[in-house]
Structure formats: structure tokens, C-alpha cells
Amino acid sequence: MKKTLLVVSMVFFAIGITFAQRSISGSVTDDNGEPLIGASVLVKGTSTGTITDFDGKYILSVPEGREVLVFSFTGFDPQEITLGASNVIDVVLSEGVTLQTAVVTALGIEKEEKTLGYGVTQVDGDDVTRTRNNSFVDALSGKVSGLTVNTNSQPGGSSEIVIRGYGSVTGNNQALVVIDGVPASNGNNTSITTLLNPLDDFNRSQDFGNQVNDINPDDIESISVLKGAAATALYGSRAANGAIIITTKSGKRNQKVTVDYSGSYTRTQVNRLPHMQNTFGQGWNGLFDSIENGSWGPKTDDQ
């Protein structure tokens, strides 16, 4: 007898729950009337929900006390619908704002990244200045796949930029750097004595920096790294090893006056100073030379 009463109670309890829920059906389409397959239909404030079928139709049981349904689909603006007397709700979703990645290609032309047939990597200016590195070239290290930065240990020295490995054994392997459409030199600058005497091995080993190191990282808006011959064809043979396209910051129309400040402080201490000779004066091989960096000219004789 007790078992019979228990079974009857459970049946009536299940019937009560069924009547407490409300069955809602309908369809979800876009502005053109096309069904949206896999659109989400969720009872607001709960985990109860479903998705539309291949025809964009759905059936959902709404618990008692819940009156708002949330309809959503990727790339479309979500909608919240309050239930009324009707149990059939058809919803039309409108396309939302889609994010498209625009990159700066050759000659400063902006294009969508997905429409390009070659490799382009965009680096934001904030990513360059975040490391507070004096050279933007060194700041690119580790931010672009296939790009290698060989830094120089000499203070103020240049850094080598190589994209997708070395292509020449004896020639130049560095990428071309273009600043607002103007090519800049990233080659090592040596002293004037090297230009006058190409066989000067002493001064050839000295790195006095280059034009690229003079760029202030805080002035950079974005950097596009072009990879491959197709990407750099407009720059000719100079960009055979790839190109670094730099776009600097500029004012915009109707922009309010703003002031940006950034600063850093670095302190270093020399571990050991080199031993300097004070016996011989300016020159080389015992002879005076006004443009020679060495100090092995004639003896000073306390002059």
C-alpha cells in the first residue's frame, strides 16, 4: 500500500512540474530571412537553453517564473525577448560590428590581413615602448615569428634584423627599414678612416650605430613586418630580405590637445676600466695622423 501511494505521489509531482513549465518554439533568422543554424536560445538567469536546428527552428521549455529569453549568434547583436501570451516567438538578428585586422603593407597602403597572399605581422607601438628599450629594434625581439634580432654589446651600436634566416653567405641579409615611406639605413656605420682606407681593420671593428637607432620608440604608431618576395616586391632588390614598415604617430582632425609623457631612469657602473697608455700621441705606427682613432703616434715627450 505504501509503495502504491509513493508511486502515485511521484506521478502527480512530475505532472505538476510539467504544467509549471512553458514550451516556447519559433525560428531565428538574419535580416535576409536566412535561417541561423546553431543560434543560442537561453533562458535569462538560468543555464537552461538550446540551439536552433538546420532550419533555424528551436523548442525550449521555460521554467515557471522566467519571462526573458536571450537570442545570440556569432557576428550578430544579441536580443532579449520578454515572453507574452504567445508561445511562438520568431526572432530576426542583425549583424553586429565585426572586427577586421588591418595591416600596413608596402607604400603605406592599409589592407585586411585575411585578403593578403603573403605573410604580414603587425606590432602595435605600445608593445614596443612597454619594454622601455632605447632601441625599437631590440624591442622587436621575440614579438614576430621568423624575425631574429642580433644585438650589439657596444653602447649605441647597431642591431641586425634578419627575417626567415640568412639568404646570403657574403652579402647583406638585413631587412629593409621604411619609415613613413622613406627607406632608412640599418647598416653599421664606421668611422671616416674606414671609408678612406677600406683595409683599416682596426676601425672596421668599431660600430658607431646607424640611422634606425635614432628612432624614438615613443613616436611609433605601428610596425608591419613584411615577409617574402611577394610582400616586398614594390621595394625592389633592397627588400629581398624582407621589410620593416614603420608608421609614426600623427595628429587627427578635431582631436583634442593632449600631452603624453613617458620617462625612464637607468644607472650603470663600470666594473673595470681599461688600461690607457699616455706615452704615445695621436696617430699610428709612430706617425702623426689627425683622423686616426688610434693613439700610437709619436711620443708625447711631456708636451
PyMOL commands that set and color helices and strands:
alter all, ss='L'
color gray80, all
select helices_A, chain A and resi 2-20+106-108+113-115+125-129+136-139+192-196+201-204+212-214+217-219+233-239
alter helices_A, ss='H'
color red, helices_A
select strands_A, chain A and resi 22-29+40-43+49-51+57-62+68-72+79-82+91-92+102-104+110-112+119-124+147-150+160-163+176-179+182-184+220-227+243-248
alter strands_A, ss='S'
color yellow, strands_A
deselect
rebuild
show_as cartoon
